[in-house]
Amino acid sequence: MLFSENLLIQRICRDLENKDWHRHCSPQGFYPLAGALIPWLAAAALIACTAGLYLGFFVAAVDAHQGEVARIAFIHMPASWSSMLIYLATAASAGIGLAFNARLAAMAAQALAPTGLMFTFLSLWTGCLWGKPIWGSWWVWDLRMYSELALACLYIGFIGLHTAIEDLHRANKAGALLLLAGVLSIPVNFAAVPSWTVQHQGMLSGTMGTTGPGAGELASLLAMSMGFLMYTGAAALLRLRCIILERERQSDWVARRGSGAP
Amino acid sequence: MSWDRWLEFLQMGGYALHVWGSYLVVPALVLIELVLLRLRKREILGHLGWRRDELMRS
């Protein structure tokens, strides 16, 4: 395992020197690279999330007004940020796939979307559980929550559209257009808090008491966010490898790999 | 930490349902996603006719 990883790293370094790196951007070239990256990303995610949980429960101060329930922040905020960041990555991949007819980029969009949807659901779920004790209601029709719900709909729309259209090229095209049109929901989400919102607090006003988050709170938020993003990397690469094999199953390199040839 | 402190910790100031309901759903979702990915991989590898040692290797 380690030996083959060393060989892979040597090969990538050599290709970088020879400006030959693009060979790793094809599905065939990326497949082993993705496989080598997954355990590192998974380990990093585990370490970051453990650190984030420790900081969130044992170092971060309790909010003066909300009490212990404010600890939901250390899940809710990283999940919300991840959901939006993953959306941007998905849309960018699909856009690159559309513009340059890059197969791997189109596949990456498909690999990222389900994990993005998972974090969107997590953001909504934890938001409801936080809203109930603090606002007295599971759900409020507030612009920020509208836009997170819209994000969930966009993810579901992209996945559904891609599944529904049989022709792969058309499915990629339609999915990319939907994702790119939906990018507008991200700035809406960020504009929502200072300008429009009646209910949802901004991070620096209200959520963490009057003085805003301290070092412990920020460190926990940062660690959890990193952990979520590393996990996303690992899960998306696992899915990407499945997608590569599914799409390329007729090709020679898959057959060679399967028969045990190098 | 003593037992009372643990109990107090688990109660989360009376918000146990909300706090743990938020935190525990994360490993649940992650587990579901990983199981689905494992099944998907097994299906495509079975379709390709790859053997188990190749499954380990890839």
Interface residues (C-beta under 8 A of the other chain):
Chain A: G35 L53 F57 V62 G67 E68 V69 R71 I72 I75 H76 P114 T115 M118 F121 L122 W125 T126 L129 W130 K132 P133 Y231 A235 L238 R239 R241 C242 L245 E246 R249 V254 R257 G258 G260
Chain B: F9 M12 G13 G14 Y15 L17 H18 V19 G21 S22 Y23 V25 V26 L29 V30 E33 L34 L37 R40 K41 I44 L45 H47 L48 G49 W50 E54 S58
